[in-house]
Amino acid sequence: MMLAGAVLLAGSSCSVLEDRVPCPCYLDIDYREVLSADFAEEPDQKIEVGLVDTSYRWTVDHPLEICPEQEEVSVGKARLRAVAIVHDHPFRSFLEDDLKICYEPGNQIDELYVHSEEVDCTDEEARCVLHPHKQFSTLTFTDEEGGDLCRRYNMVIRGTTCGFDVMDFSALDGVYLYTVQEDDGQGEVRVRIPRQKQDDLLLEFWDKDDHLRRFTCPIGLYLFAAGYDPEARDLQDYVLRIDFRAGLLYLRVADWEDEYLYSLYD
């Protein structure tokens, strides 16, 4: 389960002659936008949903392949925080009581799609339409030699934001450190990064033999120059093509044709 200590405050149905204050609210959770979304196709993807209040928590999870279109939940009358996370493996160790997801140095952020909103359940009926947003950017690296030059180095990504606050998707301060190692076998390597606050993300190139750092590329500066939006609901992916001989880096948003040109060794 995504959120520990789940408790559901539910009551029996009320008649018109009864005091209706203790009556439950029937919340309709709508999954149809989740089912129609184009998430990355990973095995064992599931959606975990939590309803959070100061006094109780309720959770449920569904594999995406058998997720219902709608689900009715009986809850105590209150204003609740509804959180839904689509992912491909359990991450409960990253989800703290204050609803912050963060990663320790050496760990790469997961492919997380997150919905978060306050739901007014103070009446007898309420509805929540789940629409998870992409909370990671994938950086894809290649070069002029089919990826051979990139693979000669240990490429290390280093940043100052380590996750995000589920309440408002804001980036969390903390060390982000990960060695780029996802090779697709076709000349490209990839790494996922969390939401950035500022343009201080660095890409370091370390020699594989003597383990010395050869040079550092300020790719955060280049991402922001290319229009990176730290407040975007859905984070974009980027492609970085490196010309080691000319000392140039070509950057483009993954779905765009236009490239931005920067110096590799600044």
C-alpha positions as CSV (number, residue, x, y, z in Angstrom):
1,M,0.0,0.0,0.0
2,M,1.2,3.5,-0.7
3,L,0.3,5.1,2.6
4,A,0.7,3.3,5.8
5,G,-1.8,3.2,8.6
6,A,-5.0,3.1,6.5
7,V,-8.3,3.7,8.3
8,L,-11.6,4.2,6.7
9,L,-14.3,6.1,8.5
10,A,-17.5,4.9,7.1
11,G,-21.1,4.8,8.4
12,S,-24.3,3.2,7.5
13,S,-26.7,5.0,5.2
14,C,-28.9,7.7,6.8
15,S,-32.6,8.2,6.6
16,V,-34.2,11.6,6.1
17,L,-35.4,11.5,9.8
18,E,-31.9,11.1,11.2
19,D,-29.3,13.7,12.2
20,R,-27.3,13.7,9.0
21,V,-24.1,15.2,10.4
22,P,-22.4,11.8,11.1
23,C,-23.5,10.4,7.7
24,P,-20.7,9.4,5.4
25,C,-19.8,11.0,2.1
26,Y,-19.8,8.7,-0.9
27,L,-16.8,9.6,-3.1
28,D,-16.7,8.5,-6.7
29,I,-13.1,7.9,-7.8
30,D,-13.0,8.1,-11.6
31,Y,-10.1,6.2,-13.3
32,R,-11.1,6.7,-16.9
33,E,-8.4,9.3,-17.7
34,V,-5.8,7.0,-16.2
35,L,-7.0,4.1,-18.4
36,S,-6.8,6.3,-21.6
37,A,-3.4,7.9,-20.8
38,D,-0.3,7.0,-22.6
39,F,2.1,6.0,-19.8
40,A,5.4,4.3,-20.5
41,E,4.8,0.7,-21.1
42,E,6.5,-1.1,-18.2
43,P,5.6,-4.5,-16.8
44,D,3.6,-4.7,-13.6
45,Q,2.5,-1.1,-13.6
46,K,-0.1,-0.2,-11.0
47,I,-1.9,2.7,-9.6
48,E,-2.0,3.4,-5.9
49,V,-4.6,5.7,-4.5
50,G,-4.7,7.3,-1.1
51,L,-7.2,9.5,0.7
52,V,-5.5,11.5,3.5
53,D,-6.9,13.6,6.3
54,T,-5.4,14.6,9.7
55,S,-7.4,11.8,11.4
56,Y,-7.3,8.9,9.0
57,R,-6.0,7.4,5.8
58,W,-7.5,5.0,3.2
59,T,-5.6,3.3,0.4
60,V,-6.2,1.0,-2.5
61,D,-4.1,-0.2,-5.4
62,H,-5.0,-1.7,-8.8
63,P,-2.8,-3.2,-11.6
64,L,-3.4,-1.0,-14.6
65,E,-4.4,-3.9,-16.7
66,I,-7.4,-4.6,-14.5
67,C,-8.1,-1.2,-13.1
68,P,-11.8,-0.3,-12.8
69,E,-13.3,2.7,-14.6
70,Q,-14.9,4.0,-11.4
71,E,-14.9,3.1,-7.7
72,E,-17.1,4.3,-4.9
73,V,-15.6,4.9,-1.4
74,S,-17.5,5.7,1.8
75,V,-15.5,8.3,3.8
76,G,-16.1,10.5,6.8
77,K,-17.1,14.0,5.9
78,A,-14.0,16.2,5.6
79,R,-11.8,17.9,3.1
80,L,-9.4,15.2,1.9
81,R,-6.2,15.0,0.0
82,A,-6.6,12.6,-2.9
83,V,-3.2,11.2,-4.1
84,A,-2.8,8.7,-6.9
85,I,0.6,7.4,-8.2
86,V,1.2,5.3,-11.3
87,H,4.5,3.3,-11.1
88,D,6.0,-0.1,-11.9
89,H,7.3,-1.1,-8.5
90,P,6.6,-0.4,-4.8
91,F,8.2,2.8,-3.5
92,R,6.6,3.1,-0.1
93,S,10.0,3.7,1.5
94,F,10.1,7.0,-0.4
95,L,6.7,8.2,0.7
96,E,6.8,9.8,4.1
97,D,4.0,10.9,6.4
98,D,4.2,14.4,5.1
99,L,3.7,13.3,1.5
100,K,7.1,13.9,0.2
101,I,8.9,11.6,-2.3
102,C,12.6,11.9,-2.2
103,Y,15.6,9.8,-3.3
104,E,18.9,9.2,-1.6
105,P,22.2,9.8,-3.5
106,G,22.9,6.8,-5.8
107,N,19.2,6.2,-6.6
108,Q,17.5,7.3,-9.8
109,I,14.0,8.7,-9.6
110,D,11.3,6.3,-10.8
111,E,8.9,6.8,-13.7
112,L,6.2,8.4,-11.5
113,Y,2.9,9.8,-12.7
114,V,1.1,11.6,-9.8
115,H,-2.3,13.1,-9.2
116,S,-2.9,15.2,-6.1
117,E,-5.8,17.4,-5.2
118,E,-8.0,18.5,-2.3
119,V,-11.5,16.9,-2.5
120,D,-14.4,18.4,-0.7
121,C,-16.2,15.5,1.0
122,T,-18.3,17.6,3.4
123,D,-21.5,16.8,1.5
124,E,-23.1,13.4,0.9
125,E,-21.6,12.9,-2.5
126,A,-18.3,13.9,-4.1
127,R,-16.3,13.0,-7.2
128,C,-12.6,12.9,-8.0
129,V,-11.3,12.4,-11.6
130,L,-7.7,11.1,-11.5
131,H,-5.3,12.7,-13.9
132,P,-1.7,11.8,-13.0
133,H,1.1,14.1,-14.2
134,K,4.6,13.1,-15.3
135,Q,7.1,13.9,-12.4
136,F,10.4,13.0,-14.1
137,S,12.4,14.0,-17.2
138,T,14.4,11.5,-19.2
139,L,17.7,12.8,-20.6
140,T,18.8,10.7,-23.6
141,F,22.5,11.0,-24.6
142,T,24.1,10.0,-27.8
143,D,27.2,11.1,-29.9
144,E,28.6,11.2,-33.4
145,E,30.0,7.6,-33.0
146,G,26.8,5.8,-32.3
147,G,27.2,6.2,-28.5
148,D,30.8,4.7,-28.4
149,L,32.4,7.9,-27.1
150,C,29.8,8.3,-24.4
151,R,30.4,4.8,-23.2
152,R,34.1,5.4,-22.8
153,Y,33.3,7.5,-19.7
154,N,31.4,7.0,-16.5
155,M,28.8,9.8,-16.8
156,V,27.6,11.1,-13.5
157,I,24.5,13.4,-13.1
158,R,24.7,15.7,-10.0
159,G,22.0,18.1,-8.8
160,T,20.5,19.8,-5.8
161,T,16.8,18.6,-6.0
162,C,16.1,15.0,-4.9
163,G,12.4,14.6,-5.3
164,F,9.1,16.5,-5.0
165,D,6.3,17.4,-2.6
166,V,3.1,15.5,-3.5
167,M,0.9,18.3,-2.2
168,D,2.0,20.8,-4.8
169,F,4.7,19.0,-7.0
170,S,7.3,21.5,-5.8
171,A,11.0,20.3,-6.0
172,L,12.7,19.2,-2.8
173,D,16.1,20.4,-1.8
174,G,18.7,17.6,-1.5
175,V,21.6,15.9,-3.2
176,Y,20.8,14.1,-6.4
177,L,23.6,11.8,-7.6
178,Y,23.4,9.0,-10.1
179,T,25.7,7.3,-12.6
180,V,24.2,7.2,-16.0
181,Q,24.1,3.5,-17.0
182,E,20.9,2.7,-19.0
183,D,22.2,1.7,-22.4
184,D,19.6,0.8,-24.9
185,G,22.0,-1.1,-27.1
186,Q,21.5,1.3,-30.0
187,G,24.0,4.0,-29.2
188,E,22.0,5.9,-26.6
189,V,22.2,6.1,-22.8
190,R,19.5,7.5,-20.6
191,V,19.0,8.9,-17.1
192,R,15.9,10.2,-15.3
193,I,16.1,13.4,-13.3
194,P,13.5,14.9,-10.8
195,R,12.0,18.3,-11.0
196,Q,14.6,21.1,-11.0
197,K,14.4,24.3,-9.1
198,Q,17.3,26.1,-10.8
199,D,19.9,25.6,-13.5
200,D,22.7,24.0,-11.5
201,L,22.4,20.4,-12.8
202,L,25.8,19.0,-13.8
203,L,27.0,16.2,-16.0
204,E,30.4,14.9,-15.1
205,F,32.6,12.7,-17.3
206,W,35.0,10.4,-15.4
207,D,37.7,8.3,-16.9
208,K,36.9,4.6,-16.5
209,D,40.6,3.6,-16.1
210,D,42.1,6.1,-13.6
211,H,38.7,7.2,-12.1
212,L,39.6,10.9,-12.6
213,R,37.0,13.5,-13.5
214,R,37.9,14.7,-17.0
215,F,35.4,17.5,-17.4
216,T,32.0,18.8,-16.3
217,C,29.1,20.0,-18.5
218,P,26.6,22.5,-17.0
219,I,23.5,20.9,-18.6
220,G,21.1,22.5,-16.1
221,L,22.1,25.9,-17.5
222,Y,21.4,24.6,-21.0
223,L,18.1,23.0,-20.1
224,F,16.8,26.3,-18.7
225,A,18.1,28.2,-21.7
226,A,16.2,25.9,-23.9
227,G,12.9,26.7,-22.0
228,Y,12.8,24.2,-19.1
229,D,9.8,25.0,-16.9
230,P,10.3,24.1,-13.3
231,E,6.5,24.6,-12.6
232,A,5.2,22.4,-15.5
233,R,2.6,19.9,-14.4
234,D,4.1,17.3,-16.8
235,L,7.9,17.4,-17.2
236,Q,9.4,17.1,-20.7
237,D,12.1,14.7,-21.9
238,Y,15.3,15.9,-23.7
239,V,17.8,14.5,-26.2
240,L,21.4,15.6,-25.9
241,R,23.8,14.8,-28.8
242,I,27.4,15.3,-27.9
243,D,30.1,16.1,-30.5
244,F,33.3,15.4,-28.5
245,R,35.7,16.4,-31.2
246,A,34.1,19.8,-31.8
247,G,33.3,20.3,-28.1
248,L,29.6,20.9,-28.8
249,L,26.4,19.8,-27.3
250,Y,23.1,19.7,-29.3
251,L,20.0,19.8,-27.1
252,R,16.4,19.4,-28.1
253,V,13.1,18.7,-26.4
254,A,12.3,15.0,-27.2
255,D,9.2,15.7,-29.4
256,W,10.7,18.8,-31.2
257,E,12.8,19.1,-34.4
258,D,14.7,22.3,-33.4
259,E,18.1,21.9,-31.7
260,Y,19.9,24.3,-29.3
261,L,23.7,24.4,-29.6
262,Y,26.0,24.9,-26.6
263,S,29.6,24.4,-25.7
264,L,30.4,21.1,-24.1
265,Y,33.3,22.2,-21.9
266,D,32.0,25.4,-20.2
